[in-house]
Amino acid sequence: MISAHGLGGSEDLPIPYTAVLIGGAWALTFSFAVVVFAWRKPHFGPDMTGRPLPSWLDRAVDSRITRTVVSLVALVFAAWTVMAGLFGPDSDNNPVAGSFYVLLWVGLVVLSAVFGPVWRVLSPIRTVYRFAAHRVGESLRDRRYPVSWGYRPAAAGLVAFVWLELAFPHPDSVAAIRIWLLSYVVIMVAGAAIYGDRWFTRTDPFDAYSVVASRLSPFWRDRRTSRIVAGNPMNHLTTLPVRPGTVALLAVLLGSTAFDSFSDFPQWIDFVDSVGGDDATATMVNTVALLSFIFTVAATFTLATMATGGVSRSQRMAIPGKMAHTLIPIVTGYVLAHYLQYLVEKGQETFIALGDPLDRGWNIFWLSDVDPEYVLSAHPTVAATLKVGFVLAGHIAGVIAAHDAALRLLPRRHQRTGQLGLMLTMVGYTFTGLYLLFGG
């Protein structure tokens, strides 16, 4: 695999690296100072209405034909990729790794942030399940899925994914990806057989990932009319479901992306080599570090949001979940900053390789005649500037969302002071995120 952030480094920034770190922190602080004094009442909320899409477009999107066609195309694409994973070469020429880590993991964020929770239509397992349920006459009604589980199984699934990518010593191994996907399919199918369609909604790590990213989409479904509307994504942001495991879900996404940057630091690589050169030791050390990053994000965010007065114990315990949506812009901005170049360039390579998935000289759709364009590699200053822009935009949006949420959730006397802990935490996230992106 090529490095997700190995090009467009600190030397390519249009201003000095130290200035970027200090300026980023100050930009966030200044943004907070402006909104805290100028923004006196909530502007966003789940009940805010958007503008309905034209009726013909709304009908087209909701059409069973449209959704069936899209689902079948995604199913065929998944089957084609699985064929490469099962029968293709165990080498860098196999497109299954690029499809798994790039097209799925990064592409899903982009599609969901633009169009909404697309995995509910694209998921090949869900498509097969719904077809089978329809054939046998099974209802897709909600089963007795334990409420206390919430998103915790999905968070565990995301940990398993990022562990394979970041802690396992051979993430490109076709055999390892096969085992992961087989385990995923078995768990999803077994759970759906017991709990029905709700199992996918709560436990599928990619569905939960898609739902999180979709809260930045300008399109959503109006609660009253069920029509698709377009509007301010900051209103859509507040509709993130608050369930057990919501904070853990976001902590996995942000903490794992931060660890991905950190793991490329020469000092960390040297440390891992110094404690033992074998794969088992390296895996153990990286696993501990990865979980530490995730735990740090979860702990700092939880403590920061709970650091307010004027609330009861039960209200204080509920605040982190109710403010979890404020992390979504930060997560999305950091993911795009970290992986966009990866998606653009490695994504092209993967599509081209899918024209010959078994390495037998095929040239499906003449893809082998296409040469990838390394646009961002050819313009590293643009790549570095985009990274800074994504990080700062995400954090500023997070600050605005956090202030607005504080006005809705905190007692009037504590609406300003109750935000200070979260503000300091977000400044820390900004500074650390920029340092991890460019410091290595």
N, C-alpha and C positions, 0 to 999 in steps of 0.2 A: 504494500500500500504506500502511496505517496503521502507525505505529511500533510495534515489538514491545514497547517498554519506555517509551513516552512518557508513560504515566500511572502514578500511584502512585510519585512520585519521592521525593527525600530530604525534601522539605517535608512529606510525608505520613507519615513515620515516627513511631511513638508516642514515641520517644526521640531525642535529638539525633543527627545524622548521624555526627559524630565519635565519639560513644559507641558507635554501631553498629560502626564500623570497629575501634576498640580492643577492644570487648567480643567481637567475632567472633574476633579473633586470640587473645585471652586464653582464650576458650572452647575453642578448638582446642588451645592449649598445655596448659591444665588437663586436658583429656581425654587428651592424650598422657601427661602425668605420672601420671595415675591408672592407665591401662592398662599402662604400662611397669613399674610396681612391683607392681601387683595381678594382672597377667596373666602367669603364669610358664610356661604351656605352651599349645600351639596348641589352639584350640577348633573351628576350621573346616577343612574340607577336602573335596575332590571325592568322597571315599569315605564321607562322612557320609550316613546314610540319612534319608529322610523318611517321612512316613506315606502309604501308597498311597491313592489316591482310591477311592471305591466302585467295584466292578467294572463296574457298569452305566454309570457315568459315564466310566470309562476306555475301555470299548468304544465308547461314543457318540462320544467325541472322536477315537478312532482309526478310526472307521467310514469306509469309502470313500465312503459316501453323504454323510455330514456334510462331509467334506473336499471332495468334488466340488461340493456345493451352495454352500459358502462360496467356493470358487475361482471358480465361475461367476458368483456375485453380484459378486465383485470384478472379474471380467472385464467384465461388463456395465457396471459403474460406470466402469471405466477407459475403455471404448469411448465411453460417454456424454460423459465429460470430454474425450476426444480429439476427438470431434465438435465440441465447443465450440472447441477449439484450432484445428481445421482450417477450420471454416466460420463460427465466431462472429465478432463484431465485435472489432477491434483497439482495445479501449477498456477502461476500468475496469469495465465491466459484464460482461466476459467472465470466467467463473468458473475458467478454466484456471489463472490465476496463484495464486488462493487455494487451489485443489486441490493445486497443485504445492508451494507453499511452506508451506502451513498444514496441510491435511488429511494430506498425505503426510509431509512433513518432521517436523512436530511430533506429529501424531497417531500416527505409527508408533512413536515413543518410548513414548507412554502405553500403547498396545496391547501392545507387546512387554514392557514392564516389568510388566504385569499378567498377560498370558497366555503369554508366551514368544515365540520367534522366528516371529511370525505371517507375516512376509513370504514364507516358504517355501510358504505356502498361498495368500496373497493376490496374489503376483506374477503379473500377467497374462501376461508373457512366458513364465514358467515353466509356467503352465497350458497355453498354446498349444503349447509345446515338448513337454510330456509327452503331450498329446493326439496330436500329430504323430508322436512316437516310437512311441506305442502302435499307431497306424494302420499304420506302415511296418515294424513289427516290430523297431525298433531297441531295443537294451538300454540302460537307464539306468545301467549300471555305470560305475565311475570309469574315466576315460581317463588318458592320460599327461600329466596337468597337472604342469608343472615345480614340484617342491617348493620350490625356491629363490624362486619368485615369491611364495608365501604370500598374504598379504592386500595386497601392494603395489599390484596393479591396483585393488582396491577403494578403497584410500586415495587413489589418483590420481583415481578417479571421484568421491569425496567432495570432493576439492579442486576438481574441475571444477564440481560443484554449488554449493559455497559461493562460488566465484569469480563464477559467474553471478549469484548472489543479492547479493553484497556488494561486488564490485569492478567489475562491468559497470555502465555508467551507466544502463541502462534495463532493470532486471531484470523489470519488469512487461510488457515487450514480448512480445506473443503470438508474434511471428515468432521472437524469440530463444528462447523456450521450445520452440517447434516444432523448431528446429534442434537444441537440446540433446537433446530426447526422441528425435528421429530418429537422432542419433548414438548415443545410448544403446541403442536397439533394434538398430541395425546391429551394434554391437560385441557385444552379448549374443548375438544370433542367430549371428553368425559364429563366435564363440568356442565356443558350444554345439555347433555343427556339427562342431568339431574335437575338443573335449575332453569333450563330454557334460554331464551334469547337474552334475558337479563345478565346471564353469566358473561357474555361478551362485553356488555356495556360496563360492567364493574371490574372485570379481571383481565381483559385483553390489554396488555401493555401498550400496544400500538393504538388501540381505540382510545385509551386514556390520554395518550400522547397527542393524538389528533384533537381530542376535545379541548385540551389545554391550549394548543396553538390556535384552535378555531375561535377562541374568545377575543382574538384581535381582528377577526374578519369583519368587514363592513356589512356583511349579510347575516341575518339571523331570522328565526321564525317568531313572529309576534305571538305572545301567549294568549291573547284574547281571540284573535281571528285565525290563527294557525297559518297565516300567509307569510311568505318570505318578504322581508323588508330590508331596505338599505338605510344605514344611518351611521352615527358616530361610534366607532369601535370601542370607545371608552364606556359607553352604555352596555355594549355587549359583554365587556370584560366583567361586569358585576354579576353576570348570570352564571358564573362558574359554580357548579354544584358544590355545596359544603357537606362533605361526608368524612367519616373516619379515614385517614390516610391521604387527604388532599394536600396537606402541607408536606408530608413525606414524598408524595409524587413530584412536587415541584423541587424539593430539596435534592432528589435523585437527579433530575434534569440539570439543575444549575451546578450542583457539586461535581457531577461526573464530567461535565464540560470543562470546569475549572481544573479538575485533575488531569484531563487530557492535555491541557496546555502545560501544566506543571510537570508532567511525566516526560516532556521533551527537554527539560532543563538539563544541561550537561552535568551539573552537580548531582541531580537526582539519579541520572543514569550511572554516574560513577559510584554513588552510594550503593545502589542496588548491586552493582558488580562487586563492590568491596565486601558485602556481607555474604557473598556466596554466588558463584557463577552458574549454578545449576538452575534449571527451569522451575523446580519446586520452590526453591527459596525465593526466586524472583517473583513468582506468582503470589506467594504468601505476603511478601513485603508490599507489593503493589495492591493486593487486596486490602490490607490494613490501611494503606494510605487512601485508597479510593473510598472506603467506608468512612474514614475520618473526615474527608472533604464533605461527604454527604451529611454526616452527623453535624458537622460544624455549621453548615447552612441551616439545617433544621433547628438546631439549638439557638443560634444567634437570632434567627427570624422570630422564633417562638418567644424568646425572652424579651426581645425588643418590642414586640406588639403587646405583650402583657405588662410592660412597664408603664402603667398609667394608674391614676387614682380615681376614686369616685365610682368604682364598680364593685359588684359582689364577686365572690370567688367563682361562682358558676359563669357569670358574665366574662370574667377575666379568662377563664379556660376556653371560652368559645371564641374569643377575639382572633387568635391566630388563623383559625379556619375561615372566619368571615373576612379576613384581610389577605387571605392567600392569593386572591386574584391579582394583587398588586405586584406579585413576583413574575407574572406572566410576561409583561413587556421586557423585564430584565432577562428572563430565561431566553425569550425569543431573540432579543438583540444580541445576546452573547452567543447563542447557537449560530445565528447568521454570520456574526463576525468571525467565529471560529471555523465554520464549515462551508461558507458560501463558495469560496474558491475551490474547495474540494468537490462540491456539487457541480459547479460549472465545468471543471476540467476532467476530473475523474469520472463524472457522469457521462461525458462524451465518450470516453474510452470504454466504459461499460456498455453503452448502447451499441457501439461498433462491435465489441466482442460478442454481443448477443446475436449478431448475424452469423456467427459460427460457434455455437455454444459447445459443441463436442470436439472442436479443433480438428475438423475433417476436411477443411477447405471449402466449406459452404460460403455462400455470399447472399444470404437472405436480404431482400430489399436493397441489394447492392451496398450494404453497409460497409463491407470491407474496402470499398473504393473511396470511403470518406476519411479524411484526416482530421483529427481533433484540433480545435483552435484553443491555444493556451492564452486566452485573452488577458486574464489577470496576472499570469506569470510574466507576460510581456510588458505589463505596466504595473510594476510592484508598488509604485507610489500611490496609484489609484487603489490598489488592493489594501494597502495599509491605511489609507484615508477612509475607505469604506468601513474597515474594521472599527476604527475610532468612532465613526459616525453611528454605526449600529449600536455600539456599547452605550454611547452617551444618549442617543435617542431612546433606547430601551429604559435606561435608568431615569431619565427625566420624566418619561411617561409613567414609570413606576412611582416616582415621587408625587406626581399630580394625582394618580389613582389613590395613593395612600392618604394624602391629605383629604381628598374628597370622602374616602371611606371613614376617616377619623371624624369628620363632621357629622356623618350619619350614625356612627356607632358609639362615640365617646360622649360623656356628660359635657355640657357646655363649658363648665369651669376648667375642664382638663383637655379640651380639644387641641390646644396648642402644646402644652407641656407633655401631653400623652403621646405626641408624635416624635419627640426629640430622640428617643431611643431608636426608633425605626429609621429616622433620618441619618443618624450617625452610622447605623448598620449599613444603610444603602450607600453612603459615602465610602465606607470600607469595601463594599462589594465593587464599586466603581474603580477605586484605586487598585484593588487586588486584581480585578478582571483585566484592566489595561496592562498591569505589570506582568501578569501571566501570559497575555497574548504576545507581548513584545520583549519581555525581559530575558527570554531564553535565546 
